[in-house]
Amino acid sequence: MHSFDKAEYDVRVDRVRARMAQQGFDLLITCNPANMNYLTGYDGWSFYTPQIVAVSQQEDEPICIVRGIDRAGGFVTTHLSEENMLGYPDHYVQAEDIHPMDWIGGLLVERGLGKGRVAVDMDAYYYSARAHAALEAAMPDATFVDAANLVNWVRVVKSPKEIAYMREAAKLVELAMQAGIDAIEPGTRQCDAVADIYNAQIRGTDDFGGEYTSIVPMLPTGVGTTTPHLTWNSEPFQHGEATILELAGCRMRYHCPMSRTVHLGPPPTRMAEIAEVAVEALNVAVESMRPGVTCEEVHAAWNRVVSRHGIVKDSRMGYSIGLNYPPDWGEHTLSIRPGDTTALMAGMTIHVMPGIWLDNWGIEISEGVLVTDTGAERLCNFPQGLVVKD
């Protein structure tokens, strides 16, 4: 059940150690489940309890520590040796007077890793204030600093095998998107359409199936399309209204998102016009992407198109994607927006997501994109433009 050969994990850990050395870190501790998977292959729905991967400059391989009952999952999904795939006792779980980080910190001290500069992912979803306080107390001789998404930035350039998984995820989201578009009809319940989407996402192709995505299907409809992050309910779709589908395919935890907008019946003239502009601007942005071009330059290319039509968008219009777990498929690194001077590199995968949300309705038409040696390519092969169903 290993997603990659051990050699690929070794390369990843070496790259992380090199960045640690540059920043003067003796130990890196990450609770981000995507980073844990990236460094070791560990995969399981266990991130709701504290767990870590620690990378040291003096250990041959990372140390993965999870809840005791989940330790066996490490032997299934990682290449780690028995002494580095560990589990803490279950009485630490959700206890009021003790915390798993008490045990984890104590173990790291016993292993001689309790001194020096220790970097942690301060802003990770699954790293709580209580967890940090417990870890500091258990490792009193360490100096804690923010890792500032160090592993996330190593993840931003994908290997050939990672890109292959991203391409398979693209096939899955194509199936899911078509299922969603087909299901949206006047009188059909939103929940029934989402059931069809899930079926396509997971059933996949004859060659491979899909996995749960880090974000559930987004399905704002009617006036709900004025905002991007609404899901679904049991109400029926209405003739004369738009519905936005923001979906992803997931293969070996690698995500490819895509958005499209469906209108039941003839759309308002302004909506049809903006949809055409959105597609033009999206493709201009993708055409501008190549190694060396900065994120803000991509945004400027997009903005030159939409500004001619009086469209103003104050939110970012793209971000890095790849390996992830709930609640987000974004990598928390580069963003396509003014002020981000990150230079694109071949192997980056980005969700170019220029959603436009107005007072009465909105439009999303987005693409997952791979930066290549000479430019960029769409990962999906799916029609663009506003989908109009009579």
N, C-alpha and C positions, 0 to 999 in steps of 0.2 A: 504493500500500500504506500510505498514511498513515491512522492511526486517527482523527486529528482535524485540523481546519483549523489553519493556522499561527496564526491569531488566538487560538485557545484556548491554545496553548503560550506565546504572548506574555503573556497574562494570568497564567498560572502563574508565569512567570519574574518578572514585575513583583511578584507577591505575595511570592515568595521574597526578592527584593531589598528589599522593604519591611521584612520581618522581619529581614533582615541589617542594615539600617540601624538598626533599633530596638536590636539587640544589639551594634552597633559592629563588624560583620564587613566587611572589605574584599573578601574572596574566600571563596567556599564551594566545597569540593571534595567530591563524593560518589562513592563506589564502589558504592553500593547500586543494583543494576540496575533496580529499580522506580523509584527516584528519577531515574535517568538517563532511563528511558523517559518518565516524567512530564514532565520538563523539555524533552526533545528529540524523543521518539518513537523513539529508538534501540531496536531489538529484534533480538536474536540470541542464540544459545547460545554466547556468548563470555565470559560472566562468570567462567569458571574461570581466566582469565588477567586480570592487572590491567588495569583500565580506569576512566576517570573522566569525569564532567561537571563543569566548573568554571563557576561563575557569579560574575561580577565586577561591581562597581558602575560600572566604567568601560568595559565592553565592550557593544556593541549586542546581542549574542546569546551564549548559552552556547558554551563550547568543549568538544567531545566528543573524547576521545582513547582509542583502542582499539588492539588489536594490528593491525599493518599489513595482514594478510590479511583483516581484518574491516572495514577502512575502507569498502569499497564497500557494505557493508550499511547504513552510515549514509546513503549517497546514495539507497538504496531506501526507507528507513523514516523519515528525518528531513527537515525543511525547512532544515537548516543550510547555510550557504554553504561553499564548498570550503575556504576558509582556516580554518574553525572545525570541520571534520570531519577529524580527523587520525589517523595511525597510526604507531606506533613500530616500529623495525626488528625483525625476527624473532629476531636473535641475543640479544635481551634476554629472550626467553621461557625460563623455567625454567633459567636459567644460575646457576652457583654464585657467580661473581665480580661480576656486575652484576645490576641489577634494573630492570624497566620504569619504576619511579618515579624512577630516575636521569634517564632521558630526559624523562619527563613534567615533573618538577620543573624541569629545565633549560629546557624549552620555555616554561613559565610565567614563569620569570625573564626569558627573552629577550623575552617579550611585555610586560614591565614589571609583572608581577603577583606578584613575589617578595617584596614587603614588606607590612607591616601585619599585621592580625589575620586569620588564615586559619582558617576553621572546617572541620573534617572530621568525618565520621561515625565516631567512635571505636569504636562498638559494632556496626558493620555486619559481616555475615557474611563478606563478601569483602574486608575490609580487614585485612590481617595485620600483626603486629608488625614484621615485616621491611619491609613496604611503608611503614609509617609512619616507620620509622627512615631508610629511603632517601629519602623525601620531605623529611624534616627536614634531612638532610644536603645535599640538592640545593637547598634554599631557606633558607640560613642566616640571612637577614635577616628572615624571617617569624616571627611569633609564632603558634604553633598552639594552637587551643582546640577543645573538643568542640562540634560543631554541635548535639548533643542532639536529634537527630531533627527538625531544623528543617523539612526538606522533607516528612517524614512527616506533620507536623502541618498543613502546608498542604494535603496530599492528603486530609485527613480529611473535608472537606466536598466532595461530588461535584457536578459540573456536570450539566445535563440529559443531555448525550451520554454521560457516564460512567454515569449511572443507567440509561440505555437499554441499555448493554452489560451492566450488572449484571442487568437483567431477562432478557436473553437468556441469560446464564450460569445464571440460575434455571431456565429451561426445560431447559437441558442437564442440570442436576443432577437434575431431576425424571425425565428419561429414564434417567439412570444409576442412580438409586435404584430405580426400578421394575425395571430389568434385574437389579440385584443381588438384590432381594427374590424375583423370579421364579426366579432361579437357585439359591437356597439350598434344597436338598432333602437328605434323608438319603442318603448315598452319593455325592453330587456333590463333586468335588474343589474345594477353595477356589480354586485357581488357575483353574479353569474358570469359576467365578463372576466372578472378577476380569476374565477375558478378555471376558465379556459386558458388564461395567461399562465397561471401556475402549472397547469397540466403540460403546456408546451415547454415552459422553462425547464421542468424536471424530466419529462419524458425524453426530450432531446431528439437525437438522430439514432439511426440504427447502429452507428459506430460508437457513440458516447452519449451519456445522459448529463443532466445538469444538476446543480446543487442549490441550496438556499442562497439567495442574494443578501448582501449586507443591508440593503434598503428594500422595503416591500414595494410592490407596484404603486406608483403615484398615479392617481386617477382623478384630478380635479375636473369637475364638469359644470356647465352653466356658469353662473357668477363665480363659482369656485375657481375658474381658470384665471382669475385676477391674481392668484397667488400660487406658488409652485408646489407646496408640500402638503397637499391634502391627499387622503387615500380614497376610500370608497365606503359606501353604505348599501343598504338594500333598496334604495329608491331607483325607479326606472329612468333610463335616458329619455330625454325629451327632444322632439323635433324642433329645429330652430336653435339648438344649442351646440356649443363646442365642448369637446372633451380632450384633455391633454393626457397622453400616455408617456410617462417616464419610467422606463424599464431597464433591466440589465439581464444578461446571461452570465452565469457563473460556472467556471470549469476549473477544478482543483484550486478553488478559492480566488481565481483570477477573474476579474469583472470587465465586461464591455457594456457600457450603458448606451442608450439611444432614446431620443424623444421624438414623438410625432404628435400632430394635432388633427383631430377628426371633427368635422362639422356635419350635423344631420340636417340636410336641406341646404338651399342656397345660402352662402355666408354673406354677411354684411360686406359692402364694397370695400370699406376701409380694412377689414380683416383680410380679405383676399389680397389687397395691395401690400399690406405689411408682411403677409406670408411670403410673397414674391421677393420683397426686399430682404427678409430674414434669410432666405435661401441664398440669394446672391451674396450677402455679406458673410454668411457662413463659409461659402466656398472660396471667397476672396481670402478670408482668414486662413483657411487650410492651405491655399496656394502660396501664402506668404511664409509658411512654416518650413524651416530647413535648419540644419545645424548652424549655430552661431547667431541666429536671429533671436532677439530677446522676447520675453513674454509680453512686455508692454508694446513692442513693435507689432506683434500679432494683433493685439487689441486695437492699435491705431489703424491697422489695415481694415479691420472690421468696422471701426467707428467712422472711417471716411465714407463708407457706403451708407450706413444708416443715418448719419448726420445730414446727408443731402435730402433726406425725406422727413426731417424734423423728429426723428426718433432719438430719445435720450434714455440711456440705461446706466444706472449708477452702481450696479452690482457687477461682480466679475463675470466673465463669459467663458471660463474654462479652468480646468484644474487637472492635476496628474491623477491617474487611475491605475489600478492593477490588483495586487493581492490585498484582500481585506476581509474583515469580519464586521458584524453589526456593531454600531449603527450607521456606518458610512463606508462607501466604496472609494472615496477620495483618499489620497495619500498624505494630505496635510503638508504639502511642499510648495511647488510652484503654482501660481495662479495667473491666468490670462487677464491682466488688468493694468491700468496705469501705475507706474512705480515699481513693478516687479521687473528687475533687470536680469533675472535668470536667463542664461543663454540656453537655447534648445540644443539637445544632443541626440544623435542617432540612438534609437532604442527606447526613447521616452514614449509613453502612451498617455494620451490626454483626451479628456472629455471636453470637446468644444461645444459649449452649452449656452448659446446666446438667447436665453428666454426673454420674451418681451411681455410684460404684464401691465395692462392698462386698467382704466377705471371699471369697465364693464365686461371685459374678456381679455384673454391672453393667448399667446402662441409660443409653443416650444417646438423647435426642429433642431436636433443636435446630432453629433456624430462622435464616435470613438475614433481616434486618429493615432497612427503610428508615425513617429518621426524617423525618416530613413536617412541614408547617407547623402541623398541628393534632394530631398524634399519631404513630403508627407503623403500618407495614403489613408483613405478611409478604411477602417476595419470591416465595416458592414457594407453589403451590397443591397441597398434597400431604397425604394423611391423616396425622393424628397418632395417637399411641397405640402400644402394643406390638402388633407384627404376629405373630399366632399362626397357624402353618401345621400342620395335622394330618398 
